[in-house]
C-alpha cells in the first residue's frame, strides 16, 4: 500500500529556485511542478504551494517541509490544510476501484502515482481556496447585514477600499491558480489513466467544489459592486452638501456686505 500525504505550506512555491538549490533525485519537472524520489518514496512539489509525499515517514515529511520554508517568506501552518489518501494494489481486479480515501488498482507505475499525487494536491489547494473565498464572503455579508440593520454603510472609505483591495487580490490569486483543475497531458494518451483521472475527480468532488468557489466569488463581486455604488453615492451627496454650504456662505457674505454698504 502507498500512503499519500499532502500539505499546503505556502501561497506559492518558487519552483525554479527550489530546482536550483535542492539537490534531490529529480525524476521529472515542468514549469509548475517538481517530482523527486526521496528517502524510500517520492515527493512532488507544485508552485501553488502544495507538497505531496508518497510513503515518506512523518519525521522526514516535517524535515522536508522545514526545508521548503526557507524558500517562502510566509509559510502556513503545517496541519492547517492537508489531505491523506492511499493506493492499494490488487492483481485480482481488472479495473480501478475508488473509495472515500483510497484507490485500488490492478498495478502501479510512476504515471499512476504521479497522477494520483496531482489529484490529492488539487483537492488540498481547493480546501484552501474554499476557505479563503468563504472568509471574504462572510466579511462582505457582515457589511450587508449592517446595511440592512441601519440603512447605511458603517465603514470608512479607506477601510472599504482596503477590503476591496484584499478581495480582488485573493480573487486574482485563486483564478491564477485554478489551472490546477486542468488534466495532465498523459490522461489523453492513455485510456486507463483517463479513467483514473475521472474517478479521482469524482472521489474528491473537484468539479462541485470548484463551482462552489465560483459561486461565492460571484456573490462577493455583486456585494463589492453594491458597496462601490453606495460609496460613490455617499461621496456625491457629501459634495452636494459642500457646494450648498459654500453657496450659503457666499450669499451670507454678500448679504452682510450689502448691509455694511447701506450703513
Rosetta silent file (secondary structure, phi, psi, omega in degrees, C-alpha in Angstrom):
SEQUENCE: XXXXXXXXXXXXXXXXXXXXXXXXXXXXXXXXXXXXXXXXXXXXXXXXXXXXXXXXXXXXXXXXXXXXXXXXXXXXXXXXXXXXXXXXXXXXXXXXXXXXXXXXXXXXXXXXXXXXXXXXXXXXXXXXXXXXXXXXXXXXXXXXXXXXXXXXXXXXXXXXXXXXXXXXXXXXXXXXXXXXXXXXXXXXXXXXXXXXXXXXXXXXXXXXXXXXXXXXXXXXXXXXXXXXXXXXXXXXXXXXXXXXXXXXXXXXXXXXXXXXXXX
SCORE:     score description
SCORE:     0.000 S_00000001
   1 L     0.000  139.331  178.433    0.000    0.000    0.000 S_00000001
   2 E  -107.095  120.930  178.138    1.198    3.518   -0.855 S_00000001
   3 E   -96.561  127.289  178.463    0.294    6.248    1.645 S_00000001
   4 E  -109.251  136.127  177.389    0.000    9.784    0.279 S_00000001
   5 E  -132.017  120.779 -179.381    0.152   12.886    2.477 S_00000001
   6 E  -110.808  140.066  178.638   -0.434   16.365    1.022 S_00000001
   7 E  -133.342  135.011  168.574    0.344   19.646    2.797 S_00000001
   8 E   -90.879  115.489 -174.324   -0.279   23.229    1.792 S_00000001
   9 L  -106.376  -15.603 -178.865    2.826   25.014    3.047 S_00000001
  10 E  -166.004  168.617  175.039    2.512   28.434    1.363 S_00000001
  11 L   -63.341  -32.255  178.333    0.515   30.526   -1.102 S_00000001
  12 L  -158.498  157.019  177.199    3.112   29.611   -3.700 S_00000001
  13 L  -119.732  133.446  178.671    6.432   27.824   -4.038 S_00000001
  14 L   -77.872   87.529 -173.497    9.336   29.209   -6.145 S_00000001
  15 H   -56.352  -45.187 -177.003    9.798   26.123   -8.308 S_00000001
  16 H   -63.215  -41.659 -179.238   12.797   27.425  -10.245 S_00000001
  17 H   -67.440  -42.259  178.700   14.689   28.412   -7.123 S_00000001
  18 H   -63.417  -41.998  178.686   13.973   25.102   -5.406 S_00000001
  19 H   -58.343  -37.065 -177.742   15.050   23.249   -8.552 S_00000001
  20 H   -77.062  -39.510 -172.132   18.332   25.134   -8.498 S_00000001
  21 H   -92.918  -29.652 -177.207   19.113   24.890   -4.776 S_00000001
  22 L   -90.707  116.544 -175.869   17.684   21.500   -3.760 S_00000001
  23 L   -95.348   64.717  177.919   19.973   18.712   -4.917 S_00000001
  24 L   -98.351  178.988  179.613   17.486   15.848   -4.814 S_00000001
  25 E   -85.838   91.409 -175.584   16.906   12.960   -7.220 S_00000001
  26 E   -77.508  125.878  179.248   14.690   14.698   -9.754 S_00000001
  27 E   -91.480  -47.672  179.295   12.510   12.321  -11.777 S_00000001
  28 E  -154.876  162.459 -179.617   10.573   14.825  -13.894 S_00000001
  29 E  -153.311  153.344  170.027    9.743   18.505  -13.978 S_00000001
  30 L  -134.354 -174.895  178.429    7.509   21.076  -15.622 S_00000001
  31 L   -70.820  -12.499 -175.938    7.227   24.836  -15.208 S_00000001
  32 L  -121.055   -4.485 -177.215    4.768   24.268  -12.340 S_00000001
  33 E  -151.254  157.865  175.877    5.936   21.099  -10.570 S_00000001
  34 E  -132.342  130.897 -177.470    8.934   19.042   -9.462 S_00000001
  35 E  -119.519  115.904 -175.202    8.782   15.260   -8.953 S_00000001
  36 E  -118.147  153.858  158.041   11.547   13.679   -6.845 S_00000001
  37 E   -87.483  137.922 -174.690   12.472   10.322   -5.399 S_00000001
  38 E  -147.679  126.758 -176.367   13.081   10.973   -1.725 S_00000001
  39 L    54.759 -122.267 -179.305   14.178    8.559    1.028 S_00000001
  40 L  -100.924    9.765 -176.928   12.202    5.366    0.361 S_00000001
  41 E  -140.994 -142.930 -178.103    9.410    7.073   -1.563 S_00000001
  42 E  -135.249  159.213  174.347    8.534   10.087   -3.689 S_00000001
  43 E  -144.424  140.816  178.330    7.675   13.753   -3.239 S_00000001
  44 E  -129.351  136.316 -178.468    6.102   16.198   -5.664 S_00000001
  45 E  -114.433  140.049  177.345    6.029   19.997   -5.359 S_00000001
  46 E  -122.078  144.278 -174.466    3.563   22.360   -7.022 S_00000001
  47 L   -68.905  -11.763  175.263    4.037   26.078   -7.496 S_00000001
  48 L   -86.725   14.713  167.441    0.627   26.787   -5.906 S_00000001
  49 L    99.544    6.605 -176.928    2.126   25.827   -2.555 S_00000001
  50 E  -106.126  139.227  172.363    1.310   22.127   -2.121 S_00000001
  51 E  -122.050  136.669 -179.834    3.751   19.299   -1.443 S_00000001
  52 E  -123.346  130.336  179.496    2.662   15.642   -1.618 S_00000001
  53 E  -106.745  143.618  174.969    4.605   12.750   -0.078 S_00000001
  54 E  -122.913  113.666 -179.523    4.329    9.092   -1.083 S_00000001
  55 L    55.375   48.909  176.889    5.444    6.566    1.546 S_00000001
  56 L  -114.559  132.043  179.228    7.531    9.095    3.459 S_00000001
  57 L   -58.528  140.980 -179.796    7.972    8.838    7.224 S_00000001
  58 H   -53.106  -36.908  179.072    6.218   11.693    9.146 S_00000001
  59 H   -65.594  -42.391  178.144    9.537   12.839   10.616 S_00000001
  60 H   -66.716  -34.451  175.588   11.089   13.065    7.152 S_00000001
  61 H   -60.909  -46.332 -179.576    7.998   14.929    5.953 S_00000001
  62 H   -61.721  -41.337  179.417    8.435   17.503    8.714 S_00000001
  63 H   -65.569  -39.695 -179.796   12.114   17.926    7.866 S_00000001
  64 H   -66.566  -43.130  178.716   11.354   18.363    4.165 S_00000001
  65 H   -63.812  -37.957  176.693    8.662   20.969    4.857 S_00000001
  66 H   -61.194  -36.953  176.363   11.099   22.814    7.129 S_00000001
  67 H   -65.041  -41.460 -179.900   13.498   22.913    4.195 S_00000001
  68 H   -64.409  -33.000 -178.564   10.770   24.330    1.942 S_00000001
  69 H   -61.912  -20.737  177.704   10.008   27.061    4.458 S_00000001
  70 L   -70.004  -18.424 -176.490   13.420   28.541    3.712 S_00000001
  71 L   -96.832   -7.563 -176.154   12.201   29.379    0.217 S_00000001
  72 L  -123.337  138.104 -178.770    8.971   31.204    1.151 S_00000001
  73 L   -70.196  -30.720 -177.418    8.619   34.471    3.109 S_00000001
  74 L  -138.375  100.849 -179.952    5.349   33.473    4.740 S_00000001
  75 E   -91.426  153.151  177.978    4.609   29.799    5.287 S_00000001
  76 L   -90.763  167.421  176.979    1.282   28.433    6.502 S_00000001
  77 L   -65.270  139.252 -175.611    0.769   26.113    9.440 S_00000001
  78 L   -59.993  -41.734 -173.119    1.675   22.546    8.505 S_00000001
  79 L   -90.646    1.755 -173.962   -1.530   21.000    9.826 S_00000001
  80 L   -70.336  -47.132  178.483   -3.914   23.715    8.611 S_00000001
  81 L  -130.657  110.878 -178.531   -4.584   22.322    5.134 S_00000001
  82 E  -151.798  161.335 -179.442   -3.663   18.730    4.475 S_00000001
  83 E  -149.534  144.621  176.321   -5.081   15.587    2.909 S_00000001
  84 E  -124.209  151.617 -177.589   -4.241   11.908    3.032 S_00000001
  85 E  -156.784  155.252  179.900   -5.006    9.159    0.543 S_00000001
  86 E  -132.571  150.011  176.465   -3.829    5.604   -0.057 S_00000001
  87 E  -118.653  123.274  176.923   -3.235    3.437   -3.090 S_00000001
  88 E  -109.983  146.777 -178.987   -3.653   -0.317   -2.783 S_00000001
  89 E  -113.989  125.895  178.941   -2.507   -2.815   -5.403 S_00000001
  90 L  -138.157  115.722  179.786   -4.536   -5.946   -6.133 S_00000001
  91 L   -74.443   -6.245 -178.032   -3.809   -8.187   -9.105 S_00000001
  92 L   -83.374   -9.654  179.882   -7.213   -9.832   -8.586 S_00000001
  93 L  -107.335  155.119 -179.639   -9.108   -6.855  -10.033 S_00000001
  94 L  -104.533  -24.137 -179.771   -9.287   -5.723  -13.655 S_00000001
  95 L  -128.233  158.897 -176.462  -10.478   -2.140  -13.164 S_00000001
  96 L   -72.023  139.142  178.133   -9.701    0.562  -10.628 S_00000001
  97 E  -113.485  131.050 -178.802  -11.894    0.804   -7.528 S_00000001
  98 E  -110.840  137.847  177.435  -12.397    4.160   -5.792 S_00000001
  99 L  -130.805 -175.016 -174.833  -13.350    4.646   -2.156 S_00000001
 100 L   -54.297  -51.330 -178.462  -13.594    7.556    0.279 S_00000001
 101 L  -134.234   29.574  177.668   -9.861    7.922    0.908 S_00000001
 102 E  -153.868  163.046  178.071   -8.285    5.149   -1.083 S_00000001
 103 E  -137.188  136.916  178.362   -7.944    3.704   -4.563 S_00000001
 104 E  -112.939  123.263 -177.060   -7.343    0.065   -5.522 S_00000001
 105 E  -121.532  152.288  178.458   -5.506   -0.526   -8.801 S_00000001
 106 L   -71.862  -23.183  175.618   -4.503   -3.728  -10.616 S_00000001
 107 L  -157.012  166.294 -179.109   -0.954   -2.389  -10.959 S_00000001
 108 L  -136.562  128.364  173.339    1.012    0.757  -10.119 S_00000001
 109 L  -128.674 -176.721 -174.920    3.591    2.622  -12.152 S_00000001
 110 H   -65.018  -36.891  179.994    5.162    6.048  -11.984 S_00000001
 111 H   -65.079  -42.960  179.219    2.492    7.692  -14.173 S_00000001
 112 H   -64.874  -43.452 -179.762   -0.363    6.427  -11.984 S_00000001
 113 H   -61.873  -47.123 -178.459    1.438    7.512   -8.823 S_00000001
 114 H   -64.019  -41.307  179.314    2.194   10.984  -10.162 S_00000001
 115 H   -62.923  -42.435  179.711   -1.393   11.450  -11.433 S_00000001
 116 H   -65.951  -41.565  177.640   -2.824   10.429   -8.051 S_00000001
 117 H   -62.515  -36.467  177.455   -0.460   12.756   -6.191 S_00000001
 118 H   -62.735  -44.478 -178.802   -1.564   15.552   -8.530 S_00000001
 119 H   -66.418  -38.105  177.407   -5.239   14.961   -7.716 S_00000001
 120 H   -65.050  -38.256  177.057   -4.558   14.892   -3.977 S_00000001
 121 H   -64.569  -42.058  178.091   -2.674   18.193   -4.351 S_00000001
 122 H   -59.261  -44.304 -179.293   -5.602   19.710   -6.269 S_00000001
 123 H   -62.918  -40.635  178.814   -8.000   18.712   -3.515 S_00000001
 124 H   -64.691  -42.918  178.528   -5.758   20.253   -0.853 S_00000001
 125 H   -63.119  -39.838  179.808   -5.463   23.506   -2.817 S_00000001
 126 H   -64.041  -35.133  175.366   -9.239   23.657   -3.267 S_00000001
 127 H   -57.280  -44.345 -179.254   -9.682   23.376    0.513 S_00000001
 128 H   -66.889  -43.625 -179.669   -7.563   26.498    0.896 S_00000001
 129 H   -66.440  -37.337  176.988   -9.357   28.393   -1.876 S_00000001
 130 H   -62.263  -45.243  179.705  -12.744   27.465   -0.417 S_00000001
 131 H   -63.771  -40.698  179.572  -11.712   28.761    2.999 S_00000001
 132 H   -64.633  -45.607  179.834  -10.315   31.984    1.502 S_00000001
 133 H   -65.177  -40.034  179.944  -13.471   32.613   -0.541 S_00000001
 134 H   -64.905  -38.604  178.381  -15.713   31.812    2.432 S_00000001
 135 H   -62.260  -43.512  178.482  -13.807   34.248    4.649 S_00000001
 136 H   -66.752  -39.746  179.718  -14.266   37.054    2.111 S_00000001
 137 H   -65.053  -41.064  178.618  -17.932   36.186    1.640 S_00000001
 138 H   -61.936  -41.801 -179.647  -18.523   36.236    5.408 S_00000001
 139 H   -65.599  -43.211  179.587  -16.881   39.657    5.681 S_00000001
 140 H   -69.782  -34.284  177.997  -18.915   41.127    2.821 S_00000001
 141 H   -66.396  -35.190  177.346  -22.109   39.547    4.186 S_00000001
 142 H   -63.662  -40.532  177.770  -21.452   41.211    7.551 S_00000001
 143 H   -65.166  -40.127  176.726  -21.259   44.613    5.848 S_00000001
 144 H   -62.439  -39.396  178.136  -24.527   43.836    4.027 S_00000001
 145 H   -62.697  -41.372  176.442  -26.080   42.925    7.388 S_00000001
 146 H   -62.253  -38.615  178.235  -25.024   46.271    8.852 S_00000001
 147 H   -64.095  -39.655  179.682  -26.568   47.977    5.827 S_00000001
 148 H   -67.180  -40.469 -175.996  -29.831   46.111    6.395 S_00000001
 149 H   -73.951  -37.869 -173.079  -29.964   46.961   10.113 S_00000001
 150 H  -112.543  -14.759 -178.971  -29.046   50.641    9.912 S_00000001
 151 L    77.890   13.890 -179.271  -29.677   51.631    6.307 S_00000001
 152 L  -151.736  157.568  176.284  -26.125   52.944    5.938 S_00000001
 153 L   -84.588  116.181  179.367  -22.576   51.722    5.450 S_00000001
 154 L   -97.732   60.951  178.295  -20.751   51.938    8.780 S_00000001
 155 L  -149.738  136.200 -178.272  -17.301   51.644    7.292 S_00000001
 156 L   -69.806  158.925  179.754  -14.861   54.334    6.311 S_00000001
 157 H   -61.661  -38.781 -179.205  -13.891   54.796    2.691 S_00000001
 158 H   -62.661  -47.631 -179.128  -10.297   53.861    3.495 S_00000001
 159 H   -66.985  -35.355  178.365  -11.254   50.581    5.181 S_00000001
 160 H   -65.343  -42.881  178.234  -13.709   49.798    2.398 S_00000001
 161 H   -65.069  -36.401  176.989  -11.032   50.331   -0.232 S_00000001
 162 H   -64.585  -41.195  179.011   -8.627   48.146    1.773 S_00000001
 163 H   -65.248  -42.028  178.104  -11.265   45.406    1.915 S_00000001
 164 H   -62.635  -42.274  178.442  -11.900   45.713   -1.826 S_00000001
 165 H   -62.145  -43.628  178.349   -8.152   45.505   -2.476 S_00000001
 166 H   -62.703  -42.696 -179.369   -7.813   42.403   -0.304 S_00000001
 167 H   -62.847  -47.844 -178.895  -10.794   40.806   -2.018 S_00000001
 168 H   -64.617  -37.815  178.738   -9.515   41.488   -5.523 S_00000001
 169 H   -63.748  -42.759  178.999   -6.041   40.251   -4.611 S_00000001
 170 H   -66.606  -43.928  178.756   -7.460   36.991   -3.244 S_00000001
 171 H   -60.581  -42.967  179.884   -9.749   36.525   -6.253 S_00000001
 172 H   -63.388  -40.628 -179.851   -6.864   37.090   -8.644 S_00000001
 173 H   -64.759  -40.538  179.195   -4.689   34.590   -6.778 S_00000001
 174 H   -64.322  -47.644 -178.697   -7.455   31.985   -6.885 S_00000001
 175 H   -66.206  -34.879  178.102   -8.119   32.482  -10.595 S_00000001
 176 H   -62.811  -31.372 -175.058   -4.400   32.467  -11.369 S_00000001
 177 H  -101.792    3.130 -178.490   -4.082   29.058   -9.734 S_00000001
 178 H   -72.406   -2.909  172.698   -7.296   27.442  -10.956 S_00000001
 179 H   -64.460  -12.370  177.962   -5.268   25.780  -13.697 S_00000001
 180 H   -59.308  -18.514  179.889   -4.736   23.122  -11.013 S_00000001
 181 H   -81.754  -10.913  179.846   -8.020   21.703  -12.293 S_00000001
 182 L   -67.770  143.432  177.126   -6.540   21.032  -15.717 S_00000001
 183 L   -82.497  141.512  179.187   -5.876   17.401  -16.575 S_00000001
 184 L   -68.986  156.632 -177.198   -2.246   16.477  -17.393 S_00000001
 185 L   -57.693  -29.081 -175.609   -1.427   15.537  -21.000 S_00000001
 186 H   -60.322  -30.724 -175.371   -0.891   11.883  -20.063 S_00000001
 187 H   -69.978  -20.169  178.610   -4.609   11.261  -19.480 S_00000001
 188 H   -86.302  -11.536 -178.537   -5.352   11.986  -23.158 S_00000001
 189 H  -100.838  -13.655 -177.529   -2.766    9.427  -24.265 S_00000001
 190 L  -135.360  122.637  178.663   -3.900    6.538  -22.041 S_00000001
 191 H   -63.285  -38.223 -179.493   -7.460    5.325  -21.567 S_00000001
 192 H   -63.751  -45.691  178.169   -6.501    3.728  -18.252 S_00000001
 193 H   -65.727  -35.426  178.131   -5.022    6.973  -16.908 S_00000001
 194 H   -62.305  -40.580  178.573   -8.058    8.861  -18.197 S_00000001
 195 H   -68.006  -38.815  177.243  -10.392    6.639  -16.183 S_00000001
 196 H   -64.011  -42.977  179.545   -8.247    7.061  -13.074 S_00000001
 197 H   -60.185  -46.279  179.321   -8.258   10.838  -13.553 S_00000001
 198 H   -64.752  -41.808 -179.662  -12.073   10.917  -13.912 S_00000001
 199 H   -64.420  -40.520  178.729  -12.547    8.608  -10.930 S_00000001
 200 H   -68.920  -36.021  176.102  -10.320   10.702   -8.678 S_00000001
 201 H   -57.804  -43.702  179.665  -12.126   13.874   -9.797 S_00000001
 202 H   -70.754  -39.344 -179.452  -15.392   12.331   -8.612 S_00000001
 203 H   -60.351  -41.166 -177.923  -13.831   10.953   -5.425 S_00000001
 204 L   -93.360    3.242 -179.961  -12.569   14.391   -4.390 S_00000001
 205 L    53.204   42.797 -175.497  -15.657   16.273   -5.708 S_00000001
 206 H   -60.281  -49.984 -176.769  -13.333   18.541   -7.678 S_00000001
 207 H   -63.951  -44.031 -178.673  -15.976   19.940  -10.049 S_00000001
 208 H   -64.388  -40.213 -179.522  -18.588   20.544   -7.330 S_00000001
 209 H   -69.502  -36.593  175.876  -16.091   22.321   -5.085 S_00000001
 210 H   -62.884  -43.120  179.169  -14.887   24.484   -7.968 S_00000001
 211 H   -62.084  -36.653  178.267  -18.498   25.504   -8.707 S_00000001
 212 H   -65.037  -42.708  177.313  -18.966   26.414   -5.036 S_00000001
 213 H   -62.758  -44.564  179.894  -15.877   28.646   -5.111 S_00000001
 214 H   -60.797  -41.168  179.049  -17.041   30.250   -8.348 S_00000001
 215 H   -63.793  -44.699  179.652  -20.490   30.915   -6.842 S_00000001
 216 H   -63.134  -40.815 -179.643  -19.004   32.515   -3.723 S_00000001
 217 H   -65.832  -35.225  176.899  -16.711   34.736   -5.796 S_00000001
 218 H   -66.544  -41.227  177.645  -19.675   35.906   -7.885 S_00000001
 219 H   -63.135  -41.926  178.244  -21.611   36.790   -4.734 S_00000001
 220 H   -61.850  -42.144  178.881  -18.621   38.681   -3.391 S_00000001
 221 H   -61.000  -40.759  178.026  -18.352   40.554   -6.701 S_00000001
 222 H   -65.008  -41.205  178.510  -22.014   41.579   -6.513 S_00000001
 223 H   -63.855  -41.352  179.723  -21.559   42.807   -2.941 S_00000001
 224 H   -63.709  -39.451  177.473  -18.482   44.801   -3.922 S_00000001
 225 H   -61.104  -41.481  177.730  -20.400   46.455   -6.771 S_00000001
 226 H   -63.016  -45.387 -178.897  -23.103   47.455   -4.280 S_00000001
 227 H   -62.003  -42.121 -179.291  -20.552   48.855   -1.833 S_00000001
 228 H   -64.074  -43.410  179.198  -18.828   50.855   -4.563 S_00000001
 229 H   -62.009  -43.850 -179.403  -22.151   52.307   -5.787 S_00000001
 230 H   -66.866  -38.464  178.430  -23.176   53.280   -2.255 S_00000001
 231 H   -64.898  -43.449  177.820  -19.771   54.796   -1.556 S_00000001
 232 H   -62.846  -40.170  178.353  -19.922   56.835   -4.752 S_00000001
 233 H   -64.668  -41.200  178.894  -23.455   57.960   -3.873 S_00000001
 234 H   -63.661  -39.946  178.141  -22.314   58.931   -0.388 S_00000001
 235 H   -67.037  -38.060  178.947  -19.435   60.916   -1.822 S_00000001
 236 H   -64.424  -43.602  178.230  -21.749   62.638   -4.305 S_00000001
 237 H   -63.593  -37.889  179.037  -24.140   63.642   -1.536 S_00000001
 238 H   -64.401  -42.205  178.231  -21.232   64.936    0.526 S_00000001
 239 H   -65.449  -37.931  178.174  -20.021   67.061   -2.396 S_00000001
 240 H   -62.425  -43.188  178.868  -23.525   68.371   -2.941 S_00000001
 241 H   -65.670  -37.491  178.067  -23.767   69.463    0.699 S_00000001
 242 H   -63.356  -42.247  178.603  -20.359   71.100    0.497 S_00000001
 243 H   -63.927  -42.685  179.370  -21.471   73.056   -2.579 S_00000001
 244 H   -62.120  -43.409  179.710  -24.715   74.097   -0.856 S_00000001
 245 H   -64.046  -42.116  178.656  -22.845   75.244    2.236 S_00000001
 246 H   -63.175  -39.530  177.575  -20.361   77.214    0.129 S_00000001
 247 H   -63.973  -43.048  178.652  -23.237   78.881   -1.734 S_00000001
 248 H   -63.093  -39.751  178.315  -24.930   79.775    1.555 S_00000001
 249 H   -63.224  -42.643  179.890  -21.686   81.220    2.874 S_00000001
 250 H   -64.834  -41.921  177.672  -21.307   83.296   -0.279 S_00000001
 251 H   -63.184  -43.777  179.429  -24.924   84.510   -0.059 S_00000001
 252 H   -63.461  -37.845  178.946  -24.488   85.347    3.617 S_00000001
 253 H   -64.859  -43.771  178.273  -21.249   87.171    2.781 S_00000001
 254 H   -64.341  -37.891  179.666  -22.970   89.212    0.045 S_00000001
 255 H   -63.912  -45.681  179.433  -25.849   89.961    2.413 S_00000001
 256 H   -66.177  -38.484  178.361  -23.509   91.241    5.130 S_00000001
 257 H   -62.323  -41.745  177.702  -21.531   93.263    2.581 S_00000001
 258 H   -63.407  -40.197  179.153  -24.731   94.893    1.365 S_00000001
 259 H   -63.525  -45.547 -179.647  -25.801   95.783    4.894 S_00000001
 260 H   -63.612  -35.763  178.873  -22.440   97.377    5.677 S_00000001
 261 H   -67.591  -40.535  178.197  -22.586   99.397    2.448 S_00000001
 262 H   -65.357  -40.050  178.789  -26.081  100.671    3.278 S_00000001
 263 L   -67.926    0.000    0.000  -24.953  101.517    6.764 S_00000001
